[in-house]
């Protein structure tokens, strides 16, 4: 192929997940900058293509276009990136190249346009380009994102037709896609298949699986995988360590989190803001706000600038500990530094004052949100409902519910769980049951919290037989009880015989279910 016609980066310029050649980011020429600025502003693809038609067909033009496409990808600007790739492949006189097809598949995948991604893959084959592992990695990922697991598996099998045994890149894309599609069990199965097929997991593979188990509050499994990767001489990077610190943080295991943090430094890896945030989160969840504050100070001392998430974690840490004045001080400091508080920032401050039962301040925060252009969402309104309910202000609680049901806000199952819990605790059984019975008319299915809250109302009155009836309804309704359900059911017992009966039921269910119920 002629460099003059096809460009110096033909067929080698972009690798899935790395940005550019071996992780090197594109350096834009003056012409490339002009192209970039134009395609960012112009929304009509026809105008973009007309402008690109005026460019000379040279290797410099090719390099500029690919650099611009990759820069757009890095900035997650999928529409202009797609326009450039479409022009190169279907409108220009440049010879077709697998790299452009891969970039276009990626652009469609990011917008969940799996049919267009499929069409691009077919075009690639018809143009007699040889698909690469990147092609299949991207195709599998878009199928997973769209919930088309059968098609993802078919693409995985299709690779072998072109003599491409699935590599770590493809397996990683498959696992990542399944995780984002909220199918962790299938992701674990693909990881096992990867090892069975003799494909060595990479650092990215282990990081993905550590993240998976961390999010499932299975820090012991995350640590097991971390030890496995080290035993196989697979070097963890900063993302791996951060994932493991996060795994312990979610369970409030701050000592283990700090141990991993120190181990990372011993491995000559410099903590970044994400690592410090993960460690702060560990102290926050463990109920040690001043420990989180120490990490925050250490981060600044080491020259690592805190981000918005860092301040949010500190607001949360103080709020969890009931130190609403300290939470407010951090919130004010964030604004003073020019960091705009987000919906989450306001929510965390709201939770801090809600914990202190300060209704006036909570109402003030909700008004501040509206003034800042942040419309309160379902979570905010649920929090206010819960606060009013805890304080016995049922009229205000019902007013919020009416506003949610009539207004633009969507009342979800959590909304009605709050009502069932509040009315149940207050002993208003009739009102509680009315709300429970209304769920089917609202196309909402009771979850484990709904059933457990309803059970709790009768359990507090020691109405054992009523609790058993509701428990049987719960099982018949296909809802699996958790540890909280078992605890509530046991608290309804008022004799040894009843305790033995409940314990037997729970143990029997424990054997027939994957999830354990502590008896």
C-alpha positions as CSV (number, residue, x, y, z in Angstrom):
1,X,0.0,0.0,0.0
2,X,1.2,3.5,-0.8
3,X,2.0,5.7,2.1
4,X,1.2,8.7,0.0
5,X,-2.3,7.3,-0.7
6,X,-3.1,5.6,2.6
7,X,-1.2,7.4,5.3
8,X,1.6,6.4,7.7
9,X,-0.8,5.2,10.4
10,X,-2.7,2.8,8.2
11,X,-3.6,-0.4,10.0
12,X,-1.6,0.4,13.2
13,X,-2.9,3.6,14.7
14,X,-5.4,2.5,17.3
15,X,-5.7,-0.3,19.8
16,X,-8.9,-1.0,21.8
17,X,-8.7,0.4,25.3
18,X,-5.3,2.0,25.0
19,X,-6.2,5.3,23.2
20,X,-3.5,5.3,20.5
21,X,-0.3,3.5,19.5
22,X,0.8,1.6,22.6
23,X,-1.0,4.1,24.8
24,X,0.6,7.2,23.2
25,X,-2.0,9.9,22.8
26,X,-2.4,11.8,19.4
27,X,-0.5,15.0,18.8
28,X,-2.6,17.2,16.5
29,X,-1.2,19.2,13.7
30,X,-2.5,22.7,13.0
31,X,-4.7,21.3,10.2
32,X,-6.0,18.5,12.6
33,X,-6.9,21.2,15.1
34,X,-9.0,23.0,12.5
35,X,-10.7,19.7,11.5
36,X,-11.4,18.9,15.2
37,X,-12.9,22.4,16.0
38,X,-15.1,22.2,12.9
39,X,-16.5,18.7,13.4
40,X,-17.2,19.6,17.1
41,X,-19.4,22.5,16.1
42,X,-21.0,21.1,12.9
43,X,-23.9,18.8,13.8
44,X,-25.0,18.0,10.2
45,X,-23.0,15.0,8.8
46,X,-23.6,16.2,5.3
47,X,-21.9,19.5,6.0
48,X,-19.0,17.6,7.7
49,X,-18.6,15.4,4.7
50,X,-18.7,18.3,2.2
51,X,-15.9,20.0,4.1
52,X,-13.8,16.9,4.3
53,X,-14.2,16.5,0.5
54,X,-12.1,19.6,0.0
55,X,-9.1,17.9,1.8
56,X,-6.2,16.5,-0.4
57,X,-5.9,12.7,-0.4
58,X,-2.4,12.5,1.1
59,X,-0.8,10.5,3.9
60,X,-0.8,13.7,6.0
61,X,-4.6,14.1,5.6
62,X,-5.0,10.4,6.6
63,X,-2.9,10.9,9.8
64,X,-4.8,14.1,10.7
65,X,-8.2,12.4,10.3
66,X,-7.2,9.4,12.4
67,X,-5.7,11.6,15.1
68,X,-8.9,13.7,15.2
69,X,-11.0,10.5,15.4
70,X,-9.0,9.2,18.3
71,X,-9.1,12.5,20.0
72,X,-12.8,12.6,19.7
73,X,-13.0,9.1,21.1
74,X,-10.9,10.1,24.1
75,X,-13.4,13.0,24.7
76,X,-16.3,10.6,24.2
77,X,-17.7,12.7,21.3
78,X,-19.2,9.8,19.4
79,X,-21.3,11.5,16.8
80,X,-18.5,13.6,15.2
81,X,-16.1,10.6,15.5
82,X,-18.7,8.5,13.6
83,X,-19.0,11.2,10.9
84,X,-15.3,11.2,10.2
85,X,-15.1,7.4,10.1
86,X,-18.2,7.2,7.8
87,X,-16.6,9.7,5.4
88,X,-13.3,7.8,5.3
89,X,-15.0,4.4,4.7
90,X,-17.9,5.4,2.4
91,X,-17.3,8.8,0.9
92,X,-13.6,9.3,0.4
93,X,-11.1,7.7,-2.1
94,X,-8.9,6.4,0.8
95,X,-8.6,2.7,0.8
96,X,-10.7,1.0,3.5
97,X,-8.9,0.1,6.7
98,X,-9.8,-2.2,9.6
99,X,-8.8,0.5,12.1
100,X,-11.6,2.9,10.8
101,X,-14.2,0.1,10.9
102,X,-13.2,-0.6,14.5
103,X,-13.5,3.0,15.5
104,X,-16.9,3.2,13.8
105,X,-18.1,0.0,15.6
106,X,-16.9,1.6,18.9
107,X,-18.8,4.8,18.2
108,X,-22.0,2.9,17.5
109,X,-21.5,0.7,20.5
110,X,-21.1,3.6,22.8
111,X,-24.6,4.8,21.7
112,X,-26.1,1.2,22.0
113,X,-26.7,1.1,18.2
114,X,-25.9,-2.6,17.9
115,X,-27.6,-3.0,14.4
116,X,-25.4,-0.2,13.0
117,X,-22.4,-1.9,14.6
118,X,-23.4,-5.2,13.0
119,X,-23.8,-3.5,9.6
120,X,-20.3,-2.0,10.0
121,X,-18.9,-5.4,10.8
122,X,-20.6,-6.9,7.6
123,X,-19.2,-4.0,5.6
124,X,-15.7,-4.8,6.9
125,X,-16.0,-8.4,5.7
126,X,-17.4,-7.4,2.3
127,X,-14.5,-4.9,1.9
128,X,-12.2,-8.0,2.4
129,X,-10.6,-6.5,5.5
130,X,-9.4,-9.0,8.0
131,X,-11.2,-8.4,11.4
132,X,-8.8,-8.1,14.4
133,X,-9.2,-9.0,18.0
134,X,-10.2,-5.4,18.6
135,X,-13.1,-5.8,16.1
136,X,-14.5,-8.7,18.1
137,X,-13.8,-7.1,21.5
138,X,-15.8,-4.0,20.5
139,X,-18.6,-6.1,18.9
140,X,-19.0,-8.3,22.0
141,X,-19.0,-5.3,24.2
142,X,-21.9,-3.6,22.4
143,X,-23.9,-6.9,22.4
144,X,-23.5,-7.2,26.1
145,X,-24.4,-3.5,26.7
146,X,-27.7,-4.2,24.7
147,X,-28.4,-7.4,26.6
148,X,-27.8,-9.6,23.6
149,X,-25.7,-12.2,25.2
150,X,-26.5,-14.9,22.6
151,X,-25.1,-12.6,19.9
152,X,-22.0,-11.8,22.1
153,X,-21.3,-15.5,22.4
154,X,-21.8,-16.0,18.6
155,X,-19.3,-13.2,17.9
156,X,-16.9,-14.9,20.4
157,X,-17.2,-18.2,18.5
158,X,-17.0,-16.4,15.1
159,X,-13.5,-15.2,15.9
160,X,-12.0,-18.7,15.4
161,X,-13.2,-18.8,11.8
162,X,-10.6,-16.1,11.0
163,X,-7.9,-18.0,13.0
164,X,-8.1,-15.7,15.9
165,X,-8.2,-17.5,19.2
166,X,-9.8,-15.3,21.9
167,X,-7.1,-13.2,23.6
168,X,-7.0,-11.5,26.9
169,X,-8.3,-8.3,25.2
170,X,-11.4,-10.1,23.9
171,X,-12.0,-11.9,27.2
172,X,-11.6,-8.6,29.1
173,X,-14.1,-6.9,26.8
174,X,-16.6,-9.8,27.3
175,X,-16.2,-9.7,31.1
176,X,-16.4,-5.9,31.2
177,X,-19.5,-5.9,29.0
178,X,-21.2,-8.5,31.2
179,X,-20.4,-6.5,34.3
180,X,-21.9,-3.4,32.8
181,X,-25.0,-5.4,31.7
182,X,-25.3,-6.4,35.4
183,X,-24.6,-10.1,34.8
184,X,-21.8,-10.7,37.2
185,X,-22.4,-14.5,37.4
186,X,-21.9,-14.9,33.7
187,X,-18.8,-12.7,33.9
188,X,-17.3,-15.1,36.4
189,X,-18.1,-18.0,34.1
190,X,-16.3,-16.3,31.2
191,X,-13.3,-15.7,33.5
192,X,-13.2,-19.5,34.3
193,X,-13.5,-20.3,30.6
194,X,-10.6,-18.0,29.9
195,X,-8.4,-19.9,32.3
196,X,-9.6,-23.3,31.1
197,X,-8.8,-22.3,27.5
198,X,-5.2,-21.6,28.5
199,X,-5.5,-17.8,28.0
200,X,-3.5,-16.1,30.7
201,X,-5.5,-13.4,32.6
202,X,-3.9,-10.0,32.3
203,X,-3.7,-7.3,35.0
204,X,-6.8,-5.7,33.5
205,X,-8.6,-9.1,33.8
206,X,-7.8,-9.4,37.5
207,X,-8.7,-5.8,38.1
208,X,-12.1,-6.3,36.5
209,X,-12.8,-9.4,38.7
210,X,-11.6,-7.7,41.9
211,X,-14.0,-4.8,41.1
212,X,-16.8,-7.3,40.5
213,X,-16.4,-9.0,43.9
214,X,-15.8,-5.7,45.6
215,X,-19.1,-4.3,44.4
216,X,-20.8,-7.5,45.7
217,X,-19.3,-6.9,49.1
218,X,-17.1,-10.0,48.7
219,X,-13.7,-8.5,49.8
220,X,-12.5,-12.0,50.7
221,X,-12.9,-13.1,47.1
222,X,-11.3,-9.9,45.8
223,X,-8.3,-10.5,48.1
224,X,-8.1,-14.1,46.9
225,X,-7.9,-13.0,43.3
226,X,-5.3,-10.4,44.2
227,X,-3.1,-13.1,45.8
228,X,-3.7,-15.4,42.8
229,X,-2.5,-12.8,40.3
230,X,0.7,-12.2,42.3
231,X,1.4,-15.9,42.6
232,X,1.2,-16.0,38.8
233,X,3.7,-13.2,38.4
234,X,1.0,-10.9,37.1
235,X,1.9,-7.4,38.3
236,X,-0.9,-5.4,39.8
237,X,-1.1,-1.7,38.8
238,X,-2.6,1.3,40.5
239,X,-6.1,0.4,39.2
240,X,-5.8,-3.1,40.8
241,X,-4.8,-1.7,44.1
242,X,-7.5,1.0,44.0
243,X,-10.1,-1.7,43.2
244,X,-9.0,-3.8,46.2
245,X,-8.9,-0.8,48.6
246,X,-12.5,0.0,47.3
247,X,-13.5,-3.6,48.0
248,X,-12.5,-3.3,51.7
249,X,-13.9,0.3,51.8
250,X,-17.4,-0.9,50.9
251,X,-17.4,-3.1,54.0
252,X,-15.8,-0.5,56.2
253,X,-12.7,-2.6,56.7
254,X,-10.4,0.4,57.1
255,X,-7.4,-1.5,58.6
256,X,-7.3,-3.9,55.6
257,X,-7.8,-1.0,53.2
258,X,-4.8,0.8,54.7
259,X,-2.8,-2.4,54.6
260,X,-3.3,-2.7,50.9
261,X,-2.6,1.1,50.5
262,X,0.8,0.6,52.2
263,X,1.5,-2.5,50.1
264,X,0.9,-0.4,47.0
265,X,3.5,2.1,48.1
266,X,6.0,-0.7,48.8
267,X,5.5,-1.8,45.2
268,X,6.7,1.7,44.2
269,X,3.3,2.8,42.9
270,X,2.2,6.4,43.7
271,X,-1.4,6.7,45.0
272,X,-3.6,8.9,42.9
273,X,-6.8,10.8,43.9
274,X,-8.9,7.7,43.3
275,X,-6.8,5.6,45.7
276,X,-6.9,8.3,48.4
277,X,-10.7,8.6,47.9
278,X,-11.1,4.8,48.3
279,X,-9.2,4.9,51.6
280,X,-11.2,7.8,52.8
281,X,-14.3,5.9,52.0
282,X,-13.2,3.0,54.1
283,X,-12.8,5.2,57.2
284,X,-16.1,6.9,56.4
285,X,-18.0,3.7,56.2
286,X,-16.3,2.3,59.4
287,X,-17.6,5.4,61.3
288,X,-14.2,7.1,61.7
289,X,-14.7,10.6,60.1
290,X,-11.5,11.9,61.6
291,X,-9.5,9.0,60.1
292,X,-11.0,10.0,56.7
293,X,-9.9,13.7,57.5
294,X,-6.4,12.5,58.2
295,X,-6.2,10.8,54.8
296,X,-7.7,13.9,53.2
297,X,-4.9,16.0,54.8
298,X,-2.3,13.5,53.8
299,X,-3.5,13.6,50.2
300,X,-3.0,17.4,50.1
301,X,0.4,17.2,51.8
302,X,1.6,14.7,49.2
303,X,0.6,17.1,46.4
304,X,-2.5,15.2,45.2
305,X,-5.3,17.7,44.6
306,X,-8.7,16.5,46.1
307,X,-11.5,16.4,43.6
308,X,-15.3,16.8,44.0
309,X,-15.6,13.2,45.0
310,X,-13.0,13.8,47.8
311,X,-15.2,16.5,49.3
312,X,-18.3,14.5,48.9
313,X,-16.7,11.6,50.8
314,X,-15.8,14.0,53.7
315,X,-19.4,15.5,53.8
316,X,-20.6,11.9,54.0
317,X,-18.1,10.8,56.6
318,X,-19.1,13.6,59.0
319,X,-22.8,13.2,58.1
320,X,-22.7,9.4,59.0
321,X,-21.1,10.3,62.3
322,X,-23.8,12.8,63.1
323,X,-21.4,15.8,62.8
324,X,-23.6,17.9,60.6
325,X,-21.8,21.1,61.3
326,X,-18.5,19.6,60.1
327,X,-20.3,18.3,57.0
328,X,-21.6,21.8,56.4
329,X,-18.1,23.3,56.8
330,X,-16.7,20.9,54.1
331,X,-19.6,21.7,51.8
332,X,-18.9,25.4,52.2
333,X,-15.2,24.9,51.6
334,X,-15.9,23.1,48.4
335,X,-18.0,26.0,47.2
336,X,-15.3,28.5,48.3
337,X,-12.8,26.7,46.1
338,X,-15.0,27.0,43.1
339,X,-16.0,23.3,43.0
340,X,-19.7,23.3,42.1
341,X,-21.7,21.0,44.4
342,X,-23.6,18.3,42.4
343,X,-26.9,16.6,43.2
344,X,-24.9,14.0,45.2
345,X,-23.2,16.7,47.2
346,X,-26.5,18.2,48.2
347,X,-28.0,14.8,48.9
348,X,-25.1,13.9,51.3
349,X,-25.6,17.2,53.2
350,X,-29.3,16.5,53.3
351,X,-28.7,13.1,54.8
352,X,-26.4,14.7,57.4
353,X,-29.1,17.1,58.6
354,X,-31.8,14.4,58.2
355,X,-29.8,12.2,60.7
356,X,-29.9,15.2,63.1
357,X,-33.7,15.5,62.4
358,X,-33.2,19.1,61.4
359,X,-36.3,19.5,59.2
360,X,-35.8,23.3,58.7
361,X,-32.3,22.8,57.4
362,X,-33.3,19.9,55.1
363,X,-36.1,22.0,53.6
364,X,-33.6,24.8,53.1
365,X,-31.2,22.4,51.2
366,X,-34.0,21.2,48.9
367,X,-34.8,24.9,48.1
368,X,-31.1,25.6,47.5
369,X,-31.0,22.7,45.0
370,X,-33.9,24.1,43.0
371,X,-32.3,27.6,43.0
372,X,-29.0,26.1,41.7
373,X,-30.9,24.5,38.8
374,X,-30.8,21.0,40.4
375,X,-34.3,19.6,40.4
376,X,-34.9,17.3,43.4
377,X,-35.2,13.7,42.2
378,X,-37.0,10.7,43.6
379,X,-34.2,9.9,46.0
380,X,-34.3,13.5,47.5
381,X,-38.1,13.3,47.9
382,X,-37.9,9.9,49.4
383,X,-35.4,11.2,52.0
384,X,-37.8,14.1,52.9
385,X,-40.7,11.6,53.2
386,X,-38.7,9.4,55.5
387,X,-37.7,12.4,57.7
388,X,-41.2,13.6,58.0
389,X,-42.4,10.1,58.8
390,X,-39.7,9.6,61.5
391,X,-40.8,12.8,63.1
392,X,-44.5,11.8,63.0
393,X,-45.3,14.6,60.5
394,X,-47.6,12.2,58.5
395,X,-49.5,15.1,56.8
396,X,-46.3,16.5,55.3
397,X,-45.2,13.0,54.3
398,X,-48.5,12.4,52.4
399,X,-48.1,15.8,50.8
400,X,-44.7,14.8,49.3
401,X,-46.3,11.5,48.1
402,X,-49.1,13.4,46.4
403,X,-46.6,15.7,44.7
404,X,-44.6,12.7,43.5
405,X,-47.7,10.9,42.2
406,X,-49.1,13.9,40.4
407,X,-45.9,15.7,39.4
408,X,-42.9,14.8,37.1
409,X,-41.3,12.7,39.9
410,X,-41.5,9.0,39.7
411,X,-42.5,7.2,42.9
412,X,-40.6,3.9,43.0
413,X,-40.8,0.8,45.3
414,X,-38.5,2.6,47.8
415,X,-41.1,5.3,48.1
416,X,-43.8,2.9,49.2
417,X,-41.4,0.9,51.3
418,X,-40.8,4.0,53.4
419,X,-44.6,4.5,53.8
420,X,-45.1,0.8,54.8
421,X,-42.3,1.0,57.3
422,X,-43.4,4.3,58.8
423,X,-47.1,3.3,59.1
424,X,-46.2,-0.1,60.4
425,X,-44.0,1.3,63.1
426,X,-46.7,3.7,64.1
427,X,-49.2,0.8,64.4
428,X,-51.4,2.0,61.5
429,X,-51.9,-1.5,60.1
430,X,-54.9,-0.7,58.0
431,X,-53.1,2.2,56.2
432,X,-50.0,0.1,55.8
433,X,-51.9,-2.8,54.2
434,X,-53.8,-0.4,51.9
435,X,-50.5,0.8,50.5
436,X,-49.2,-2.7,50.2
437,X,-52.3,-3.8,48.3
438,X,-52.0,-0.8,45.9
439,X,-48.6,-1.8,44.6
440,X,-50.0,-4.1,41.9
441,X,-52.1,-1.3,40.5
442,X,-48.9,0.8,40.2
443,X,-47.1,-2.0,38.4
444,X,-44.6,-2.3,41.3
445,X,-43.5,-5.6,42.7
446,X,-42.8,-5.9,46.4
447,X,-39.1,-6.5,47.1
448,X,-37.4,-8.0,50.2
449,X,-37.5,-4.6,52.0
450,X,-41.3,-4.3,51.4
451,X,-42.0,-7.8,52.8
452,X,-39.6,-7.4,55.7
453,X,-41.1,-3.9,56.7
454,X,-44.6,-5.4,56.6
455,X,-43.4,-8.4,58.7
456,X,-41.7,-6.0,61.2
457,X,-45.0,-4.2,61.9
458,X,-46.6,-7.4,63.2
459,X,-43.4,-8.8,64.7
460,X,-43.3,-5.8,67.1
461,X,-46.7,-6.8,68.3
462,X,-45.6,-10.4,68.7
463,X,-48.3,-11.5,66.2
464,X,-46.5,-14.7,65.4
465,X,-49.1,-16.4,63.3
466,X,-49.7,-13.3,61.2
467,X,-46.0,-13.1,60.6
468,X,-45.9,-16.7,59.4
469,X,-48.8,-16.0,57.0
470,X,-46.9,-13.0,55.5
471,X,-43.7,-15.0,55.3
472,X,-45.5,-17.8,53.3
473,X,-47.0,-15.1,51.0
474,X,-43.5,-13.7,50.5
475,X,-42.1,-17.1,49.4
476,X,-45.2,-17.8,47.2
477,X,-44.6,-14.4,45.6
478,X,-41.1,-15.5,44.5
479,X,-39.3,-13.1,46.9
480,X,-36.2,-14.6,48.7
481,X,-35.9,-13.5,52.3
482,X,-32.5,-12.2,53.5
483,X,-30.9,-12.0,56.9
484,X,-33.0,-9.0,58.0
485,X,-36.2,-11.0,57.2
486,X,-34.9,-13.9,59.4
487,X,-34.1,-11.6,62.2
488,X,-37.6,-9.9,62.1
489,X,-39.3,-13.3,62.0
490,X,-37.4,-14.6,65.0
491,X,-38.2,-11.4,66.9
492,X,-41.9,-12.3,66.6
493,X,-41.4,-15.5,68.6
494,X,-42.5,-15.5,72.2
495,X,-41.8,-19.2,73.1
496,X,-39.0,-21.8,72.5
497,X,-41.4,-23.8,70.3
498,X,-41.9,-20.9,68.0
499,X,-38.1,-20.2,67.9
500,X,-37.4,-23.8,67.0
501,X,-40.1,-23.7,64.3
502,X,-38.8,-20.5,62.7
503,X,-35.2,-21.8,62.9
504,X,-36.2,-25.1,61.1
505,X,-37.9,-23.1,58.3
506,X,-34.9,-20.8,57.9
507,X,-32.4,-23.7,57.9
508,X,-34.5,-25.6,55.3
509,X,-34.6,-22.6,53.1
510,X,-30.9,-22.1,53.5
511,X,-30.2,-25.5,52.1
512,X,-32.5,-24.9,49.1
513,X,-31.2,-21.4,48.3
514,X,-27.8,-20.1,47.2
515,X,-27.9,-17.1,49.5
516,X,-27.3,-17.8,53.2
517,X,-29.8,-16.7,55.8
518,X,-28.2,-16.3,59.3
519,X,-30.4,-18.1,61.8
